[in-house]
Amino acid sequence: MIFYGERNPAPNPRRVRIFIAEKGIDLPETRVNLREREHKSAEHKARNSLGQVPVLELDDGTMISESVSICRYLDATCEGPKLFGETPLEAALIDMWIRRIEFQLMTPVGMFWRHAHPLTAALLTQNREFGESNREIFARVCLWLDRELADGRPYLAGRYSMADIVAQTTLDFAGFTGLEPPAEATHLAAWREGLAARPSANA
């Protein structure tokens, strides 16, 4: 297998790196340099027609893109802890949290990054007012997450899972863009500190 990704702060390849570190999978990363637009080259678009990373190329030439899909495949085919759940209930709760994070948290982070950050200004026509409006949305979602974690549980779905990886990488990338959770979100901060202490956080 070949894993095509990019270095930090790109959040989606980092999801896969954290995942394979937690699983103990030996899967080196082949870099696709985003700043040099290698992801938009004809060579890479042959792997993923959307011109995005990450991509996992299987030994038979099959290409899997989208970070959660890549990790789901690796979870089903590789040894190690099942980070998408052991039981139907665990799987459902983990999937619920992945979808919540992607829709509720990633959306405002992505819109802020696209429309309010100087690094993306040369890539598209920005609507700065719209981009900045996502600060308030992001803060509101962080406070919702804080309330969800107020029971003191260490992980979103009750056990460490792909849901935590998706949320961790999203919040870390948000910090890179200039978005930080409100100071009063202390339960969220404690959850982040727990994840940051895991060796995989350095992936």
PEFENKA-V80654 format. One record per run of one state. SS is the DSSP state (alpha for helix, beta for strand, coil for the rest). FROM is the first residue (numbers start at 1). TO is the last residue. Records with the same first field share a line. If there is no record, write none. Layout:
SS->FROM-TO  FROM-TO
//
This chain:
coil->1-1  6-10  24-28  32-37  41-41  46-54  58-62  66-66  78-87  117-117  121-127  149-161  178-185  197-198  203-203
beta->2-5  29-31  55-57  63-65
alpha->11-23  38-40  42-45  67-77  88-116  118-120  128-148  162-177  186-196  199-202
//
